[in-house]
Amino acid sequence: MPLYPVDKPLGLTSFDVVTRARKILNVRKIGHTGTLDPLATGVLILCVGDSTKLVQFLTADRKDYLAFIALGASTVTLDAEGPILEQVSDAQLPTQEALENALKPLRGPQLQIPPQYSAIQVGGKRAYDVARGGGELELPARPVKVYQLEHLQTLKNMDQARGLRFSVDEAGWGPSLEGRHFDFPDALGDFPILMLRTSVSSGTYLRSLARDLGEALGIPAHLAGLIRTSAGRFDLRQTTSLENLGQAQPVNELEALDLPRLEVSAQVARELREGKKPESPLEGRFVVLYGGQLVAVVDALEGKMKSLRVWV
């Protein structure tokens, strides 16, 4: 079954996109591989029909972003949804040395505290439900990994960001003389903006990263804009707009899985589909094929293959 890389529009939740996609494609069973907040845009992978079996694997994929962090105000939601929690009118822009010193500990493996306005559940309660009611949950820090965190430019404000064009090169997406414009949410004020290029593991909150960077700089900060430029094997250039989804060319499941492929015999394919654990000298996670067709995603360990998902 197919997948559709979509460029999520500004102002819609990921669930909104799925709801609209069901109507456009006339398909009920659709999932996505990584939530984007309403104020974010960019790559959102829609899995249709049986390809929803891939969600658990694609959600874990590495994701790349352009993040726009406003200095001078923190917010309750940690982003431009607001409202403003703390604001300073005379915040000094950090020197390049101070900025690099603040960014350095935010790279690599770390424990990150999620935002209160998030879908994380504690004791059966969602954090954002409690936060909207004026409460606060104690959210444990979670292990994440920031593979790349690079300062590209410092902008006067978000209006300057709206006037820029962006394209991609060997280093990734960034500002350029030619390319495309991005949509950004309304700014909460005339704040200077740090434009960052980052690549992170699944479960990393860029809103939390904005908060943590502000704390490291000693300046209240919030996430003023966010574009997901890639997710796993899919780049923003490969996406379709939601309006054009009905005419878009779907992507085959095999093209989405960034795992080594293993062609097996008819007997091994049958055993995997029957829930058995055939022998294997290999170790690791594999996409198993028979005759070029998807059979299963397996973990090979201690001489056996265990099916995580099976296709019949």
Helices and strands as residue ranges (DSSP letters): E 3-8, H 14-25, E 30-32, E 40-48, G 49-54, H 55-58, E 63-71, E 73-75, E 84-87, H 96-103, G 104-106, E 108-112, E 121-122, E 125-126, H 127-132, E 142-155, H 158-162, E 165-169, E 172-176, E 193-200, H 206-217, E 221-231, E 234-235, G 236-238, G 245-247, H 253-256, E 261-263, H 266-273, E 284-290, E 293-301, E 304-310
